[in-house]
Amino acid sequence: MQAQLSLLGHEPPLFASDFPGIARHELSGAAWIEVHPEWLAGHWQLFETLREQTCWQRDRRTMYERMVEVPRLTARLPEHGPLPAIVARMSEALSLRYGQRLDRISAAWYRDGRDSVAPHGDRVGRGRSDCVVAIVSLGEPRRFLLKPVAGGPSRLFRLGHGDLIVMGGQCQRTWLHSVPKVARAGPRISVQFRPAPVSRAEADR
């Protein structure tokens, strides 16, 4: 039994292309989300592949009139490293399910609890009436917080271990999502699947 537990998540990566465990949640503001716990088996193996083979970027941005380092590492695939075949197949399965080409693939590595992302809505694809953004979480779980722009109760999920969350409708306009800092957390890599920009202005952002 102990050997089985030690191998949990370390088997070859495999996902369920028929999405048998997915659940839909309707949100305010013409938004929705779908969540599939442990959609990707073998998430640790893919985590290690991405960690080792990706040229992770340390982004900097202006905040409060000074340059600060973004508190996580990021990458675009295949620009910053080889695109694993399993990730390409996930992109195809998600694109087929949601009727959009979700082939703009990126990743974020949250090394520990100090790494985070502030509340925001994605800009790429926001011009669509139904913008779909899918995220697969590899490694240890982290809090994923959804907060309505207009005010009201937030929605909290703990995502890791191959969990899939999909945001759709007007979610990028009417809700903000974040990964807050925590005192302690193990490493997590999120793999994000987005549509191509609908305008040149979006592409330049």
Sequence and secondary structure as in RCSB ss.txt:
>XXXX:A:sequence
MQAQLSLLGHEPPLFASDFPGIARHELSGAAWIEVHPEWLAGHWQLFETLREQTCWQRDRRTMYERMVEVPRLTA
RLPEHGPLPAIVARMSEALSLRYGQRLDRISAAWYRDGRDSVAPHGDRVGRGRSDCVVAIVSLGEPRRFLLKPVA
GGPSRLFRLGHGDLIVMGGQCQRTWLHSVPKVARAGPRISVQFRPAPVSRAEADR
>XXXX:A:secstr
 HHHHHHTT S  EE TT TT EEEEETTTEEEEEETT EESHHHHHHHHHHHS  B  EEEETTEEEE SSEEE
EETTTS   HHHHHHHHHHHHHHTS   EEEEEEE STT  EEEE   TTTTSSS  EEEEEEES EEEEEEETT
 S  EEEEE TTEEEEEEETHHHHEEEEE   S    EEEEEEE   SSHHHHT 
